[in-house]
C-alpha cells in the first residue's frame, strides 16, 4: 500500500482529460482544436461568470446538462457547538492577548442543489467552492449584498 497517498482518488477527471477529450472530438469532426492556453482561458471565464452571478448578483445558477443548481445560502449561526468548532477571530485575539471568537449572527455557505441533477451516484459527489469564490462572499456582503436563507427546494 502506498504510504500517505492511498486516499487519492485516481478516477477523477480533470481539465487535462477534458482537453484531451475536446482534441479527440475535433479530430473526429475534422476541425483544428484551439491551444491549451485558449481552452483554459475559456474555462476560467465561464467559471468566473458563474461565481459572479452567485455572489455579486445573488442568483441561483442553473448548471448545464441538468447537473443541478448553485447558490450561496445564509444560515443562522448556532452557538451550541463545542468550543473547538467555533472559528477564532485571530486579528482581535492578537490585539487583546486571549482567544476571541467570531460573533456573526449568520453564516454563508456555497450549496450545490443536486436533487434535480441527472448525474449518476450524485450522493457520492460533493461541491467545494474555490478559495477565491469563498473569499468573494464576505467582500460582497460588505458592499451591501444579501443572500437567500435556506436552500431553495426544486
N, C-alpha and C positions, 0 to 999 in steps of 0.2 A: 504494500500500500504506500502511496506517495505521502511523504511527510509534509503536513501543513497545507497541501494543495488538494487534498482529497475531496474537499467541499465544492470545488469549482464546477459549474455547470458547463459541460463540454458540448452540449447540444444547442446552445444559444446561437441564434443567427443575428449577426450584427451588420453594420454598414458595409463592411468589406464583402460579405456574402451577398448583400443587396446589390452592390455594384457589379459583382460577377454575374448575377442573375440578369441584370439590365444589359450587360455586354452580350451575353449569350442570346438574349431575346433580340437584340439589334442585329446580330449576325444572322439569325434565322430569317429575319424580315428583310435582310439586305441593306440595312441602314448603317451609317457610321456613328458609333457611340461618342458621347462627349467625354472630356477628360475627367479624371477623378476629382480634380480641384473644382471644376464647374459643378459636378454632381454633388459634392459635399456642400458647396455654397447654396445650391437649391434646397437640399435637405435642411440646412441650418436656417434658411429664410422661412421655410414652411413651419419649422418648429418655433421660431421667434414670433411668427404671426399667431400661432395657437396660444403661446404664453401671453402675448399682448392682449388677445381677445379675452382670455380668462382673468387676467389681473387688472389691466387698465380699464377695460370696458365691462368687467364683472359679468360676462356672459357664460352661458352653458354651451360648450363647444361640442358639436356632434362630430365624432371621428369617422373618417371614410371607411368604406367596406363594412359598415354596420358593426363596428368594434366597440360601440358604446358612447358614453359622453364623459367629458372632463369639466370640472368646475372647482372653484375654491369655496370651501364651506366654512361657516362660522359656528363655533361650538361654545357653549358656556363652560367656563373652567370649573372643575370640581376640586375643591381643596381638601377632599377626604383621602387623598393619596398618601402613600408613605413619603417621608421627608426626602428620601434619596431619589424619588421620581419627579420632584418639582424642580424646574430649571432655576439655576442660580444666576443672579444678576452680578456678573463679575466686575463690572465697572464700579458700581456702588459698593460692592464688597471691599475692593481695594482702597476706596476712599475712606470707609468707616472702620475697617480692620476686623470686621466679623461678617459672617455669611448673611446676605440679604437675598431673598428670593423674588422672582418676578411677581408682580401683583396685578397683572392684567385680568380683566373680567372675562374676556373672550379669547379663544384660541382659533387660529385659522389653519386649515389643512387642505391640501390638494386631494381630490377624490376622483377616482375612476368609477363611474356608474356602469358596471358591466352586466347588469341584469338583462339588458336588451342586446347584448353582444352575441354574435354568432360564432365566436371563437370556440374551438374545442378545448375541453378541460380548463375553462376560464377560472375555475376556483383555484387552480394551481398557480395562476399568474397574479402579480402584484404590480401596481404602478407606483413608481417613486420619481418625483419631480427632480430635475437637476438642481444643483446648488444655486445657480443664478435665478431660476424660476422661484425657488423658495424665498430667496432674499428680495425679490421684487415685490412680494406681497406686503411686507411692512412699509416699503417705500410708497406704495400706492395708498396704504392706509393713512400715512402722514399727509398725503395730498388730498384727503377728504373722501376717498372711495370707501364703499362698504360692500360687503358680500352677503350672499344668501345665508339663511340659517341652516337647517338640516339639509342633507342631500335630497334633491328633488326625485320623487318616485316616477318612473316611466313605465 
